[in-house]
């Protein structure tokens, strides 16, 4: 960024903390240019001492502080928080929301000003700077606002731009996606225990297999189906295992699970509109 800006976080949970760490390590913002608001005194102390940023329990103060204001709260807390900070926000600020299922139109309507809003759907691997984040502009957000949001998020994630109508699908695929992979890993480790491995070794085998396979998938440049075929020898052990998954309808069940997550995200959006 050509001119120095300040950023504030309304809420400093895991996702907010991950973004703050990424911004600092990338030297996009200094500690003096970051403020985190949280009602919990212990959390404020942890953030202040661990990240060396400004902290406050006053959401309104944080809203006034930042050129960019990041909403990193739980969706059920949104209404009272917006009523609190809305009068403090100015059209020259940028409001970034990482709240699942909450459309930009609701934020714009509740705030009642022509404030640029960027909706973001990150996933939990941002905690290790390996996430993916989709961004969508609201009615009053322009190219400069999108570019600024992308600059911020790129410190912890690969960023993609999407129309807002696709954000529920992003939630179902990459937002909830880590949980699907963790569930698979749990099941793989459980299968290892049933075959006679001690719990710790079963966990190691499952986790390292998943992590190594993911790295190979990303680094090889080959699509998943090609890599799968390379592991699957005709008449071999992998083919026997995959046959069971195919006959049990594994792919169909996963698609249905993703669809359910998509539908729930859409429901949350409708509920948020009241």
C-alpha positions in Angstrom: 0.0 0.0 0.0 1.3 3.4 -1.0 0.0 5.2 2.1 0.0 3.8 5.6 -3.4 2.7 6.8 -4.8 1.4 10.1 -6.9 -1.7 10.6 -9.1 -2.8 13.4 -10.7 -6.1 14.3 -14.1 -6.3 15.9 -13.6 -9.7 17.6 -10.2 -11.4 18.1 -10.9 -15.1 18.0 -8.9 -17.7 16.0 -9.6 -16.2 12.6 -9.0 -12.7 13.7 -5.7 -13.6 15.4 -4.6 -15.5 12.3 -5.2 -12.5 10.1 -3.3 -10.2 12.5 -0.3 -12.6 12.6 -0.3 -12.8 8.9 -0.4 -9.0 8.5 2.4 -8.5 10.9 4.7 -11.2 9.5 4.1 -9.8 6.0 4.8 -6.3 7.3 1.6 -5.0 5.8 0.7 -3.3 9.1 2.8 -2.6 12.2 1.6 -3.3 15.7 0.8 0.4 16.1 -1.5 0.3 13.1 -3.6 -2.6 14.4 -6.3 -2.6 17.0 -8.3 -5.6 18.3 -11.5 -5.2 20.2 -12.7 -8.0 22.5 -15.1 -8.0 25.5 -13.0 -10.7 27.3 -10.2 -9.2 29.4 -8.1 -12.3 29.3 -8.3 -12.5 25.5 -7.3 -8.8 25.2 -4.3 -9.5 27.4 -3.3 -12.5 25.3 -3.6 -10.5 22.1 -1.8 -7.5 23.5 1.1 -9.5 24.9 1.4 -12.1 22.2 1.0 -9.8 19.2 2.0 -6.4 20.5 -1.0 -4.6 19.0 -3.5 -2.1 20.5 -6.5 -3.6 22.2 -9.8 -2.3 23.5 -13.0 -3.6 25.0 -14.9 -0.7 23.2 -16.1 -1.8 19.7 -16.9 1.9 18.9 -13.3 2.9 19.5 -12.1 0.2 17.3 -14.6 1.2 14.6 -13.2 4.8 14.7 -9.6 3.6 14.7 -9.4 1.6 11.5 -9.3 2.7 7.9 -10.3 -1.0 7.4 -12.7 -2.5 9.9 -12.8 -6.3 10.0 -15.9 -8.0 11.4 -14.6 -11.2 13.0 -17.5 -12.0 15.4 -20.0 -14.8 15.6 -23.0 -14.2 13.3 -25.4 -14.3 16.2 -23.7 -11.3 17.7 -24.0 -9.2 14.5 -27.1 -7.2 15.2 -26.1 -5.6 18.5 -22.5 -5.0 17.2 -23.7 -3.3 14.0 -26.1 -1.1 16.1 -23.1 -0.2 18.2 -20.5 0.6 15.6 -22.8 1.8 12.8 -22.9 5.4 13.9 -19.1 5.4 14.1 -18.4 4.2 10.6 -17.7 6.6 7.7 -18.0 6.1 3.9 -14.2 6.5 3.5 -13.6 3.3 5.6 -13.7 -0.2 4.3 -15.8 -2.8 6.1 -14.6 -6.4 5.7 -16.9 -9.2 6.9 -15.8 -12.8 7.5 -19.3 -13.8 8.8 -20.7 -17.0 7.2 -24.0 -16.6 5.5 -24.4 -12.9 6.1 -24.9 -11.0 2.8 -23.3 -7.6 2.1 -26.8 -6.1 1.6 -27.7 -6.7 5.2 -24.6 -5.0 6.5 -25.2 -2.0 4.1 -28.8 -1.8 5.2 -28.2 -2.0 8.9 -25.3 0.5 8.8 -27.4 2.8 6.7 -24.5 4.5 4.9 -22.8 4.1 1.6 -19.9 2.2 3.2 -17.9 -0.1 0.9 -18.3 -3.7 2.2 -16.2 -6.8 1.2 -17.6 -10.2 2.2 -14.9 -12.8 2.8 -15.1 -16.6 3.3 -11.7 -17.8 4.6 -11.0 -21.3 6.0 -9.2 -22.4 9.1 -5.8 -23.3 7.3 -5.2 -19.5 7.4 -4.0 -20.3 10.9 -0.8 -21.7 9.2 -0.9 -19.4 6.2 -2.2 -22.2 4.0 -5.8 -21.1 3.6 -8.0 -20.1 0.7 -10.3 -17.1 0.9 -13.0 -15.9 -1.5 -13.9 -12.3 -1.7 -17.1 -10.6 -3.0 -17.8 -6.8 -3.2 -20.9 -5.1 -1.9 -22.9 -2.4 -3.7 -20.5 0.4 -2.8 -17.2 -1.4 -3.1 -15.0 -0.7 -6.1 -11.8 -2.2 -7.6 -9.6 -0.3 -5.1 -11.5 -1.9 -2.1 -11.2 -5.4 -3.6 -7.5 -4.9 -4.2 -7.0 -3.8 -0.6 -8.9 -6.7 0.8 -6.9 -9.1 -1.4 -3.7 -7.6 -0.2 -4.7 -8.1 3.4 -5.9 -11.7 2.9 -3.0 -12.8 0.7 -0.8 -12.7 3.8 -2.5 -15.9 5.0 -4.4 -17.4 2.0 -4.8 -17.8 -1.7 -7.5 -15.3 -2.7 -10.1 -15.7 -5.3 -12.8 -13.3 -6.5 -16.4 -14.5 -6.8 -19.9 -13.1 -7.3 -21.6 -13.0 -4.0 -24.2 -15.5 -5.1 -21.4 -18.1 -5.1 -20.3 -17.5 -1.5 -22.7 -20.2 -0.1 -21.0 -22.7 -2.4 -17.6 -21.5 -1.2 -18.7 -22.0 2.4 -19.8 -25.6 1.5 -16.6 -26.5 -0.3 -13.6 -24.7 1.3 -15.2 -23.2 4.4 -16.5 -26.5 5.7 -14.1 -28.6 3.7 -11.4 -28.9 6.3 -13.9 -30.8 8.6 -14.6 -33.3 5.8 -10.9 -34.0 5.5 -10.5 -34.3 9.3 -13.4 -36.7 9.4 -11.8 -38.9 6.7 -8.5 -38.8 8.7 -10.3 -39.9 11.9 -11.8 -42.8 10.0 -8.5 -43.8 8.5 -6.8 -43.8 11.9 -9.7 -45.8 13.4 -9.3 -48.4 10.6 -5.6 -48.6 11.5 -6.4 -49.3 15.1 -8.8 -52.1 14.1 -5.9 -53.7 12.1 -3.8 -53.8 15.3 -1.8 -50.6 15.4 -1.4 -48.7 18.6 -3.5 -45.5 18.6 -0.5 -43.1 18.3 1.0 -45.0 15.4 -2.4 -45.3 13.7 -2.8 -41.5 14.0 0.7 -40.9 12.7 0.2 -43.1 9.6 -3.2 -41.5 8.8 -2.1 -37.9 9.3 1.1 -38.1 7.5 -0.6 -39.9 4.6 -3.2 -37.1 4.3 -0.6 -34.3 4.7 1.9 -35.8 2.2 -0.8 -36.6 -0.3 -2.1 -33.1 -0.2 1.4 -31.7 -0.7 1.9 -34.0 -3.6 -1.4 -33.0 -5.1 -0.6 -29.3 -4.9 3.1 -29.6 -5.9 2.8 -32.1 -8.8 0.5 -30.0 -11.0 -1.4 -33.1 -11.8 -5.2 -33.4 -11.1 -6.4 -35.7 -8.4 -7.8 -38.4 -10.7 -4.4 -38.8 -12.4 -2.6 -39.2 -9.1 -5.3 -41.6 -8.0 -4.7 -43.8 -11.1 -1.0 -43.9 -10.5 -1.5 -45.4 -7.1 -4.1 -47.9 -8.3 -2.5 -51.0 -9.9 -4.9 -53.4 -11.7 -5.8 -56.2 -9.3 -3.9 -54.6 -6.4 -4.8 -53.5 -2.9 -5.7 -50.0 -3.7 -8.1 -51.1 -6.4 -9.8 -53.4 -4.0 -10.2 -50.6 -1.5 -11.5 -48.1 -4.1 -14.0 -50.6 -5.3 -15.6 -50.7 -1.8 -15.8 -46.9 -1.7 -17.4 -46.8 -5.2 -19.9 -49.5 -4.3 -20.8 -47.7 -1.1 -21.6 -44.5 -3.0 -18.8 -42.5 -1.4 -18.6 -39.8 -4.0 -22.4 -39.4 -4.0 -22.5 -39.1 -0.2 -19.8 -36.5 -0.3 -21.7 -34.5 -2.9 -24.8 -34.7 -0.8 -22.9 -33.6 2.3 -21.6 -30.6 0.4 -25.1 -29.8 -0.9 -26.5 -29.9 2.7 -23.8 -27.4 3.8 -24.7 -25.2 0.8 -28.3 -25.3 1.7 -27.6 -24.5 5.3 -25.5 -21.5 4.4 -28.4 -20.2 2.2 -30.7 -20.7 5.2 -28.4 -18.7 7.4 -28.4 -15.9 4.9 -32.2 -15.8 4.8 -32.4 -15.9 8.6 -29.9 -13.0 8.9 -32.2 -10.9 6.8 -34.9 -11.3 9.4 
